[in-house]
Amino acid sequence: MRDHGFTLLEVLVALAVLGLSLGVLTGVFSVALDRLHEARMRSRTLELAQTLLLQAETAQTDAPYSGRDGAVRWQVAQTPYGSDEDRKSWRARPFAVAVTVAWQDHGRERSVALQGLHLVALP
C-alpha cells in the first residue's frame, strides 16, 4: 500500500522551481522599475528644458545662466545668430538659444538639449 502525499524530493524540486521563478520575476520587475524611473526623469527634464527655452525667449537679457534643482542641473546659452551683415539688414536681433538639462542616472551622465531662435525687436 502506497501512502498519499509528496516525497521529500518532489518538495525540493518544487521549491527550486519556485525559487528560480521568483528570481526571474524579481529581475523583470527591477528592470521595469529602472525603465519607469528613467522615463519619468526624461519627461521631467524635457519639460524643464521646454520651460527654460520659453523663459529665455521672453527674457530681456541675453546673458548665459545656469542652475540646479536637486540632482538636475541646467544651462542656458544665447549666441548671436547670422552674420554681421545679416544682422545689420534685419529689423530684429536674432539669438540662437541652447538649453541643456543634465542628470546622473546610475553613474552615467544623461542630458536633454533643446535649441530655438529668439528675436529681439530693435528700438
Secondary structure as GFF3:
##gff-version 3
##sequence-region A 1 123
A	DSSP	alpha_helix	8	58	.	.	.	ID=ss1
A	DSSP	beta_strand	65	69	.	.	.	ID=ss2
A	DSSP	beta_strand	72	80	.	.	.	ID=ss3
A	DSSP	alpha_helix	84	89	.	.	.	ID=ss4
A	DSSP	beta_strand	92	105	.	.	.	ID=ss5
A	DSSP	beta_strand	108	121	.	.	.	ID=ss6
###
